[in-house]
Amino acid sequence: MTPERLVGSVQRGVRFLLNARSPEGWWSDFETLAGESDEWVTAYAAWTLAEDGLNREAAACAMRNLMLRERSQGWGYRSDVPADNDTTAWVCRLMGRLGMEDQPAYERGRRRIVSAIRPDGGVPAYSAAGQIRRFTRVPLDVSFAGWTSSHVCVTANAAAVVGGESLSAYVAEHRQADG
C-alpha cells in the first residue's frame, strides 16, 4: 500500500469513527444481554483517536464523559454494569494518551488493576463474582470462573497501564504456537 493510500484509509477510518458517535460524544457497541456497551467502546475508540493526534478533540470529549461516569470501582461495560478491570484499563490508557496520569482517577484505576493481578500473573475481567453475579442475577450454584479467572486480553491491556514482568510473562506464556 502506498503512503498516500494509507493516509487516505486512516482519514476515512477517523471520519467513520467520528460519524459513529452519539451527539453527546459516546460510541456504542453491539447489543448483548447487558445492553450496548458505551463506556468500554468509548474508551477504546477515543484511545485510538488520541494516537498521533488523529482527533484529540473527540478523545478529550469522550474522556470528559467517562470522568462523569467513574464509579468507586472504576468503569464498566456501560453505566449500569459493575466496573471491570478491562474497561478501567482502557480508560486509564486513554488518560495516559491524553497526558492525564496526574489525575486522581488515573491512580484509582491503576490501583484497581494492580489489586486484581492474580497469583498466576494474569488479570481477570472481574476481581470477584459478587457485583456481576448480582447484576446478571445468576444463581450461586453457577460458576463465575470465566469472569473471575485471568484473561490474556485483559492482562495485555492492563500491562499497558501497570507494566510488570508477571503480566508480560502471563501473556507470553499463553501465546499460541502460531504467534
C-alpha positions in Angstrom: 0.0 0.0 0.0 1.4 3.4 -0.9 1.8 6.1 1.8 -1.0 8.1 0.1 -3.4 5.2 0.2 -2.5 4.5 3.8 -3.2 8.2 4.8 -6.5 8.1 2.9 -7.5 4.9 4.7 -6.7 6.3 8.1 -8.6 9.5 7.3 -11.7 7.5 6.2 -11.4 5.4 9.4 -11.3 8.6 11.5 -14.3 10.0 9.7 -16.2 6.8 10.2 -15.5 6.8 14.0 -16.5 10.5 14.3 -19.7 9.9 12.5 -20.5 6.8 14.6 -20.6 8.9 17.9 -23.8 9.9 19.6 -24.5 13.7 19.7 -23.1 13.6 23.3 -19.8 12.1 22.2 -20.3 8.4 23.1 -19.7 5.4 21.0 -21.8 2.3 21.4 -21.3 -1.3 20.5 -23.4 -4.3 19.6 -26.3 -5.4 21.7 -25.7 -8.1 24.4 -27.8 -9.3 27.3 -26.2 -6.4 29.3 -27.3 -3.9 26.5 -24.9 -2.0 24.3 -21.5 -1.0 25.6 -20.8 2.7 25.8 -18.1 3.1 28.4 -15.8 0.3 27.2 -16.2 1.1 23.5 -15.9 4.8 24.0 -12.6 4.4 25.9 -11.2 2.1 23.2 -12.3 4.3 20.3 -11.2 7.5 21.9 -7.8 5.9 22.8 -7.4 5.1 19.1 -8.3 8.7 18.0 -5.9 10.2 20.6 -2.9 8.4 19.0 -0.7 10.8 17.0 -3.4 13.4 17.2 -5.8 11.7 14.8 -8.6 13.6 16.7 -7.6 14.6 20.2 -10.7 16.8 20.5 -13.1 13.9 20.1 -10.9 11.8 22.5 -10.9 14.6 25.1 -14.7 14.9 24.8 -15.0 11.2 25.4 -12.7 11.4 28.4 -14.8 14.2 29.9 -17.9 11.9 29.5 -16.1 9.0 31.1 -14.9 11.1 34.0 -18.5 11.8 34.8 -19.2 8.1 34.9 -16.4 7.0 37.2 -17.7 4.7 39.9 -15.9 3.9 43.2 -14.6 0.8 41.5 -13.6 2.3 38.1 -15.5 2.0 34.8 -17.6 -0.8 33.2 -19.2 -2.0 30.0 -21.9 0.6 30.5 -23.1 2.8 33.3 -25.4 0.2 35.0 -23.0 -2.7 34.7 -20.4 -3.1 37.5 -17.0 -1.7 36.9 -14.5 -4.2 35.4 -10.7 -4.3 35.0 -10.7 -4.3 31.2 -12.8 -1.1 30.8 -10.9 0.6 33.7 -7.6 -0.2 31.9 -8.9 1.3 28.6 -9.9 4.4 30.4 -6.5 4.6 32.1 -4.8 4.1 28.8 -6.9 6.9 27.3 -5.9 9.2 30.3 -2.3 8.3 29.7 -2.5 9.1 26.0 -4.1 12.5 26.9 -1.4 13.2 29.5 -3.7 12.8 32.5 -1.7 10.4 34.6 -1.6 13.1 37.3 -5.4 12.8 37.8 -6.6 11.0 40.9 -9.0 9.0 38.8 -6.0 7.6 36.9 -4.3 6.5 40.1 -7.6 4.9 41.4 -7.9 3.0 38.2 -4.3 1.9 38.3 -4.6 0.7 41.9 -7.7 -1.3 41.0 -5.8 -3.1 38.2 -2.8 -3.8 40.4 -5.0 -5.2 43.1 -6.7 -7.5 40.5 -3.4 -9.3 39.5 -3.8 -13.0 40.2 -1.0 -15.3 41.5 -0.6 -16.7 38.0 0.3 -13.2 36.8 -2.9 -12.6 34.9 -5.8 -10.1 35.3 -9.5 -11.2 35.2 -12.4 -9.2 33.8 -13.8 -9.1 37.4 -11.9 -9.5 40.6 -14.8 -11.1 42.4 -18.1 -12.5 41.3 -20.4 -10.6 43.7 -21.4 -7.5 41.8 -21.5 -9.0 38.4 -23.4 -12.0 39.7 -26.0 -9.7 41.3 -26.2 -7.7 38.1 -26.8 -10.8 35.9 -29.0 -12.4 38.6 -27.2 -15.7 38.1 -27.7 -18.2 40.9 -24.9 -19.0 43.4 -24.6 -22.6 42.1 -23.4 -21.3 38.6 -19.7 -20.8 38.3 -18.3 -17.4 37.5 -14.8 -18.6 36.9 -15.0 -17.3 33.3 -15.4 -13.8 34.6 -13.0 -14.0 37.6 -10.1 -16.0 36.1 -7.2 -14.4 34.3 -7.7 -13.5 30.7 -4.9 -12.9 28.2 -6.7 -9.9 26.6 -7.4 -8.2 29.9 -3.9 -8.9 31.1 -2.3 -7.4 28.0 -4.5 -4.4 28.3 -3.7 -4.0 32.0 0.0 -4.4 31.3 -0.1 -1.3 29.2 -1.2 0.6 32.3 0.7 -1.0 35.2 3.6 -2.8 33.4 5.2 -5.6 35.3 7.1 -8.7 34.5 4.4 -11.0 35.8 1.8 -9.6 33.4 4.2 -9.8 30.4 5.2 -13.3 31.4 1.5 -14.4 31.6 0.8 -13.0 28.2 3.9 -14.7 26.7 3.1 -18.0 28.4 -0.3 -18.1 26.8 0.8 -17.1 23.3 -0.4 -19.7 20.8 2.2 -21.6 18.7 1.2 -19.6 15.6 2.1 -16.3 17.3 
